[in-house]
Amino acid sequence: MKKTFIAVAHVMLLIAVGCAEPPAPNWFSLNAGVKTAHNRGEYASAIALAKQALDLAESQYGKEHRLTATSLNNLAVLHKLLEEYNEAESCYMKAVVILEASLGKENAAMATLKNNLAAVYCKQKRFADAEPLIMEAVSIYEKVFGAADPSVAVALTNLSDVYIKTARYKEAEQCLRRAQNIFDETFLPNHPYNATALNGMGDLYCAQGYYEKAKAMYEQALHIREHALPPDHPDRAASRAKLAVLHEETNLKTQDSSSPERQ
């Protein structure tokens, strides 16, 4: 039987974090708008709404409130997507401090923040900084939700990316196999999260020079995303981009192997 998905994605926006009082209607509406714009790939609109939500949370609840931390996380997600990595890191670090003070270190929201911050470090090639954060996130998710929860699988795909980038291929494959098993037990085969694991396997094969295997993984991931996501969703474009890069890379390899040796 498929389990109910209760976890958070590696860059999913948080809506509220365990508040004693309900969020103000305007704050909730702004964050709903942030999430909608984010899902449509309208990042400029999303970041403008996210900044409004942060200002509202700070003015209405204070700079140390959990809703402020939520707003900071959401803003950081968008800064990362816009490749504004220093701004993203700053927002995440502020959110971590707030949540540690109010919720402690071992809760799902903290795991999400650490997972998201690690994704920023990966973009900056700061893999030594990213790895311990993701491992912490995996451990927290396992304690809070159980070892077979999709949030664990999402974090494992992020960890596999660190291992691929640092040429630790066996460890990467172990993470991806475990993640795929969790997704298989949780979702139907055409769910976008299955595409995440397939993309990871494609990256692993590509890094090792197994281009045909990589192509098969990327094509499966694109097929899932084209059927499960709206036409303008950024993940569809990302899958097409992976295939284009692979095609270009394999063409260059073919040209190099067929060129005459220089004397």
Secondary structure, DSSP 8 states (H G I E B T S, - for coil): ---------TT--------SS---HHHHHHHHHHHHHHHTT-HHHHHHHHHHHHHHHHHHH-TTSHHHHHHHHHHHHHHHHTT-HHHHHHHHHHHHHHHHHHH-SSSHHHHHHHHHHHHHHHHTT-HHHHHHHHHHHHHHHHHHH-TT-HHHHHHHHHHHHHHHHTT-HHHHHHHHHHHHHHHHHHS-TTSHHHHHHHHHHHHHHHHTT-HHHHHHHHHHHHHHHHHHS-TT-HHHHHHHHHHHHHHHHHHHHHHHHHS----
